[in-house]
Every structure is written in structure tokens, then in C-alpha cells.
Amino acid sequence: MNTLSIDFQPFVEWDNSPFILFSNQGKILYLNNAAEILFGYASKQELYDIALSYAPQSFGYKTTAVNLTYEAFNFYSITVGYENEEQIFIRFYNAPRVKSTVPLDTDKLITTDINILLEANIALFKTKNPNHLQLLTDQDIPPFQVDQNTFSKLLRKTLNAFRSSDSISITLKFLIGEHVVISGKKEPLIQLTVKANGRYTDADNEIRTLANKIHISVLLNEHNIKLEIPLIQ
């Protein structure tokens, strides 16, 4: 088959796997849409250094199993290659999202304004915890369906993990270009991040269980907890 007449660029653009072409000086020559989003979480120099570290010793390409996490991105493998000494490319492979094994109980779903529910649980948290708290939310997030009871329990457990922190930062935003499939339907995602200089881990298993029950992905880190919440309509 003669492939010279085929324009492969649209296929690279549509790919959910970030693809970046660097010059040998670390200048970005090309990147697809997924890579543009990735650069919101990782620096150009950091990704270029990764490309150099995993590059093959001679012309061609090499795929390596890795474990890289940048906010909403979780990669399990990368491919790095070059055909000359002027350019080098790197492609990141997204790890599949962990699917909840618990069936979604649609009878418990209630159309909810997450900003109101979040503020109510923060007010409850502040009755026992005088921590300085900064809240930044996207007021354009539309109401969506959620199990309010379980979600409120999840919020309380999440906030309580930071009960001894001097200062807590909470952000709520859309995950641009991200989605999850629930009951055969693509649902957009928002991300709730609670961050401080440290946290307790005693309730981590309960947080995972509650999140799994309502199809929320949870990322538990040393200084933050991130909830990826599907906007079920």
C-alpha cells in the first residue's frame, strides 16, 4: 500500500494519547490536543528530559513501561523515537481508568448543585475545625445527578483527612477533554481537589469505598486528595 499520499496528522490530533515532537534543543515543534492539556500540569523541560532519558541509543524508537502521574493524567508507558539528530518525539499512553465494580443505583440519584452541597459540607467541617480554608470553584458547573447521601459522606471523610492542617485549599473545575463511560454513556468529568501541607491517611480505605460506590475516581496523595466526579445527566 502506498501511504505517501495519506495525511496522518488528523489521526494524531484526535488521539487521546499526548504526542510531542521536540527539536534537539528542547523546542516544541509539534504537539497534539492531548499534549496541550498535559502542558497545563507538566513543564516543557520536564517532558523533554523524560524523552532524552528514555530515548533509544540509535535511530528508531523504543517503548518503555513507566508509571507517570500528572494531575488527571496517569500513564503506564511511553514511546520515544528519532530518525535524525534534529528531532525527537515522545508519545504517552494513558492508563485505563479504574471502573467501579458496584452497579450504579439510579434510584438514589438526585439532581444536585455541587457548589451548594460542597459549601454545606465545608460549613459543617468548619464548626469543629478553625483551619484557614480557601475555596475556588467553577460556578458554571451545571446541576447533575448524584447520590447525595454517599457523596456528602465522601466529602466529610475527605475534608476530615486535613483536620490538623493550618491552611487548606479546595478547587473544583472541569477536566477538559476527559470523560468516563457509565452505563454505556460518556459523561464529562469535574475534579475536586483538597490540598494542604499534609493529611491523615486513617480513612483512606473508607474514602476509596465510598468513591467506588458512586463511580468517582479518587487519587490519594501525600498532600492532596482528588476526586474525579462524573456529571451524570
C-alpha positions as CSV (number, residue, x, y, z in Angstrom):
1,M,0.0,0.0,0.0
2,N,1.3,3.4,-0.9
3,T,1.0,5.6,2.2
4,L,2.8,8.7,0.9
5,S,-0.5,10.4,0.0
6,I,-2.1,9.8,3.4
7,D,-2.2,12.8,5.8
8,F,-1.7,11.2,9.3
9,Q,-1.8,14.5,11.2
10,P,-5.6,14.4,11.9
11,F,-5.3,10.9,13.4
12,V,-2.5,12.2,15.7
13,E,-4.7,15.2,16.7
14,W,-7.7,13.0,17.5
15,D,-5.6,10.6,19.6
16,N,-6.2,10.9,23.4
17,S,-2.5,10.0,24.0
18,P,-0.3,13.1,24.2
19,F,2.3,13.3,21.4
20,I,5.1,15.9,21.3
21,L,7.8,16.5,18.7
22,F,10.9,18.3,20.1
23,S,13.9,19.8,18.4
24,N,17.3,18.7,19.7
25,Q,17.4,21.9,21.7
26,G,14.1,21.1,23.5
27,K,11.9,23.4,21.4
28,I,8.4,22.2,20.7
29,L,8.0,21.6,17.0
30,Y,4.5,20.0,17.2
31,L,2.1,18.7,19.8
32,N,-1.4,17.3,19.6
33,N,-4.5,18.4,21.5
34,A,-4.0,15.9,24.4
35,A,-0.4,17.2,24.8
36,E,-1.6,20.8,25.1
37,I,-3.7,19.7,28.0
38,L,-0.8,17.9,29.6
39,F,1.3,21.0,29.5
40,G,-1.1,22.5,31.9
41,Y,0.3,20.1,34.5
42,A,3.9,19.4,33.4
43,S,6.7,21.7,32.2
44,K,8.3,21.6,28.8
45,Q,11.7,20.9,30.3
46,E,10.4,18.0,32.4
47,L,8.8,16.2,29.4
48,Y,11.9,16.9,27.2
49,D,14.1,15.4,29.9
50,I,11.9,12.3,30.0
51,A,12.2,12.0,26.2
52,L,16.0,12.1,26.5
53,S,16.1,9.7,29.4
54,Y,14.1,7.0,27.6
55,A,15.4,7.6,24.0
56,P,16.9,4.6,22.2
57,Q,20.6,4.5,21.7
58,S,20.4,4.6,17.9
59,F,17.9,5.8,15.3
60,G,14.4,4.3,15.7
61,Y,12.1,4.1,18.6
62,K,11.8,2.4,22.0
63,T,8.7,1.8,24.1
64,T,9.2,1.6,27.9
65,A,6.8,0.7,30.7
66,V,6.6,3.6,33.2
67,N,4.3,5.0,35.9
68,L,3.9,8.7,35.4
69,T,1.1,10.8,37.0
70,Y,0.3,14.4,36.3
71,E,-2.9,15.6,37.9
72,A,-5.7,13.9,35.9
73,F,-3.2,12.1,33.6
74,N,-1.9,8.6,34.5
75,F,0.5,7.0,32.0
76,Y,1.6,3.4,32.0
77,S,4.0,3.5,29.0
78,I,5.9,5.9,26.7
79,T,7.4,5.6,23.2
80,V,10.4,7.8,22.3
81,G,12.0,7.8,18.9
82,Y,14.0,9.8,16.4
83,E,15.0,9.4,12.7
84,N,17.7,12.1,12.7
85,E,19.7,14.2,15.2
86,E,17.5,17.2,14.9
87,Q,14.2,16.0,16.2
88,I,12.9,13.6,18.8
89,F,9.3,12.6,19.6
90,I,7.6,11.2,22.7
91,R,4.1,9.6,23.0
92,F,2.4,8.9,26.3
93,Y,0.0,6.0,26.8
94,N,-3.0,6.7,29.1
95,A,-3.6,4.1,31.7
96,P,-7.2,2.9,31.6
97,R,-9.5,4.4,34.3
98,V,-10.4,2.0,37.0
99,K,-14.1,1.2,36.6
100,S,-16.3,0.8,39.6
101,T,-17.4,-2.8,40.2
102,V,-20.5,-1.6,42.0
103,P,-23.7,-1.2,39.9
104,L,-25.0,2.4,39.9
105,D,-28.1,2.7,41.9
106,T,-30.0,5.2,39.8
107,D,-32.9,5.3,42.3
108,K,-30.7,7.2,44.7
109,L,-29.6,9.8,42.2
110,I,-30.8,13.3,42.9
111,T,-30.2,16.4,40.7
112,T,-27.7,18.4,42.7
113,D,-25.9,21.7,42.6
114,I,-22.4,20.6,43.7
115,N,-21.4,24.1,44.7
116,I,-24.2,24.3,47.3
117,L,-23.6,20.8,48.5
118,L,-19.8,21.5,48.8
119,E,-20.4,24.7,50.7
120,A,-22.8,23.0,53.1
121,N,-20.2,20.3,54.0
122,I,-17.4,22.9,54.3
123,A,-19.6,24.8,56.8
124,L,-20.2,21.6,58.8
125,F,-16.4,20.9,58.8
126,K,-15.6,24.4,60.0
127,T,-17.9,24.1,63.0
128,K,-15.2,21.7,64.5
129,N,-12.1,22.9,62.6
130,P,-10.9,26.5,62.6
131,N,-8.4,25.9,59.8
132,H,-7.9,28.6,57.2
133,L,-9.7,27.4,54.1
134,Q,-9.5,28.8,50.5
135,L,-12.3,27.8,48.1
136,L,-12.1,28.2,44.3
137,T,-15.0,26.7,42.3
138,D,-16.4,26.9,38.8
139,Q,-19.9,28.4,39.2
140,D,-20.7,27.3,35.6
141,I,-20.8,23.6,36.5
142,P,-24.4,22.6,35.9
143,P,-26.5,20.6,38.3
144,F,-26.1,16.8,37.8
145,Q,-27.3,13.6,39.3
146,V,-25.5,12.1,42.3
147,D,-26.2,10.0,45.4
148,Q,-26.3,13.0,47.8
149,N,-26.0,10.9,51.0
150,T,-23.0,8.9,49.9
151,F,-21.4,11.9,48.3
152,S,-21.7,14.0,51.4
153,K,-20.2,11.2,53.5
154,L,-17.3,11.1,51.0
155,L,-16.8,14.9,51.2
156,R,-16.8,14.8,55.1
157,K,-14.2,12.0,55.1
158,T,-12.1,13.8,52.6
159,L,-12.2,17.1,54.5
160,N,-11.6,15.4,57.8
161,A,-8.3,14.0,56.5
162,F,-7.0,17.5,56.6
163,R,-8.3,18.3,60.1
164,S,-4.9,19.3,61.5
165,S,-3.7,21.3,58.5
166,D,-3.1,25.0,59.1
167,S,-4.3,26.0,55.7
168,I,-6.5,24.1,53.2
169,S,-7.1,24.8,49.5
170,I,-10.1,23.4,47.7
171,T,-10.6,23.7,44.0
172,L,-13.5,22.5,41.8
173,K,-13.1,22.6,38.0
174,F,-13.9,20.8,34.7
175,L,-11.5,18.2,33.4
176,I,-11.2,19.5,29.8
177,G,-11.3,16.7,27.3
178,E,-11.8,14.0,29.9
179,H,-14.8,11.7,30.3
180,V,-15.8,8.3,31.7
181,V,-18.3,5.8,30.4
182,I,-21.1,4.9,32.7
183,S,-23.9,2.6,31.6
184,G,-22.7,2.9,28.1
185,K,-22.8,6.7,28.0
186,K,-19.9,9.1,28.0
187,E,-20.1,11.5,30.9
188,P,-17.9,14.6,31.3
189,L,-15.7,14.9,34.5
190,I,-15.1,17.5,37.1
191,Q,-12.3,17.4,39.6
192,L,-12.5,18.3,43.3
193,T,-9.0,18.8,44.8
194,V,-8.4,19.3,48.5
195,K,-4.8,20.2,49.3
196,A,-2.7,21.1,52.3
197,N,0.8,20.6,53.7
198,G,-0.1,17.1,54.9
199,R,-3.0,14.9,55.9
200,Y,-4.1,11.9,57.8
201,T,-4.5,8.6,56.0
202,D,-6.5,6.7,58.5
203,A,-9.7,7.0,56.5
204,D,-8.2,6.2,53.0
205,N,-9.9,2.8,52.7
206,E,-13.3,4.3,53.6
207,I,-12.8,7.1,51.1
208,R,-12.0,4.6,48.4
209,T,-15.1,2.5,49.2
210,L,-17.4,5.5,49.2
211,A,-16.0,6.8,46.0
212,N,-16.2,3.4,44.2
213,K,-19.8,3.1,45.3
214,I,-20.9,6.2,43.4
215,H,-18.4,5.8,40.4
216,I,-16.0,8.5,41.5
217,S,-12.3,8.0,40.8
218,V,-10.1,9.0,43.8
219,L,-6.4,9.9,43.8
220,L,-4.8,9.8,47.3
221,N,-1.5,11.7,47.5
222,E,0.6,12.8,50.4
223,H,-0.6,16.4,50.3
224,N,-3.9,16.2,48.5
225,I,-7.0,14.2,47.6
226,K,-8.5,14.4,44.2
227,L,-12.0,13.3,43.3
228,E,-12.9,12.9,39.6
229,I,-16.7,13.2,39.5
230,P,-18.9,12.2,36.6
231,L,-21.5,14.8,35.6
232,I,-24.4,12.3,35.2
233,Q,-27.4,13.9,33.5
